[in-house]
Amino acid sequence: MDRKLRFAIAGAGVIGRAHWERMRASGRCEAVAFADPSPGAAVLAAEAGLPLYPDLEAMLAAERPDGVVLATPNALHVPGALACVRSGVPALVEKPVADSLADAARLADAVEASAVPVLVGHHRRHSAILGAACETIAEGRLGKLVAVTASATFHKPDDYFEAAWRRRKGGGPILINLVHEIDNLRALVGDIVEVQAFGSHAARGFEVEDTVAINLRFANGALGSFMLSDAAASPRSWEQTSGENQAYDHHADQDCYVIAGTRGSLQVPTLRVFEYSGAASWWNPLARSRVELHQSDPLARQLDHFCAVVRREEPPRVTVRDAMRTLAVTLAVAEAVRSGTNVKVS
């Protein structure tokens, strides 16, 4: 298959536009249609010069694309992906993969029973920074992992909350932002088996949380702490430290994760390493170094990977079952805040 792949995009919002822009710059695929019933979708479709369909099923029937990017609201991820599987069309489903574990399991079962690949859009898995950090840990330079200190502390503007659903339960940083961070930590450190969390809405007084303190237990025995807040005047978030999204204020000298082992520690995203060359002791010097990195756009790399998935050249890097594990941890944090108890991740 030497021709460009024909991709359709369901959802013409901010994320849908981001995918279209990468397709427009790609030499491997092209966008052929949008599906979105909202009035604003016509603006992007007209700008792109592409047909606009009122729903996914109509677009699948009319266009017969090689693949579909599902950039729809969360509640539509599973129905849309199931429609693609029934039509035999590979899909890239934005995260979170589902609203509930039951829906995620239903999709995972359907995908695994079919021959239709589905990639979940945890785009940071395609980050050069995350990849270099994972390689450094896998090389054993840090020794046995023991501790993780991480944060996503940033300040959302007041107009962000003009949409009423963002002021209510389910619209806060746990379900909107933390799912990204949990997936990062799972990639770096391993699966998370138990969580404890305290939540607060003292900063804004909305029904939804604005700040959460989280403790994590990893399957390999490491322990972690995570501070999450969308009301903090702080640069210690992935977006503000990594520089991968130019829309955010960038602080290249700051880190949002520190991963420590018995031999050394790694700071992310600066990729600074502190490690012992001899016996590990606080009396001995820690050698300092930095992992070399060639920066690239994770969304563009994800799109290239999706092309390879559609052509059956590579398996999905993030399967529905894998994304389901990330969702399980995220929902466990929400449950720990609600119940005030430790929650084991099923």
Buried (B, 14 or more C-beta within 10 A) or exposed (E): EEEBBBBBBBBBBEBBBBBBBBBEEBEBBBBBBBBBEEEEBEEBBEEBEBBBBEBBBEBBEEBEBBBBBBBBEBEBBBBBBBBBBEBEBBBBBBBBBBBEBEBBBBBBEBBEEEEBBBBBBBBBBBBBBBBBBBEBBEEEBBBEBBBBBBBBBBBBEEEEBEEEEBBEBBBBBBBBBBBBBBBBBBBBBBBBBBBBBEBEBEBBEBEBBBBBBBBBBBEEEBEBBBBBBBBBEBBBBBBBBBBBBEEBEBBEEBBBBBBBBEBBBBBBBBBBBBBBEEEEEEEEEEEEEEBEBEEBBBBBBBBBBBBBBBBEEBEBBBBBBBBBBBBBBBBBBBBBBEEEEEBEBE
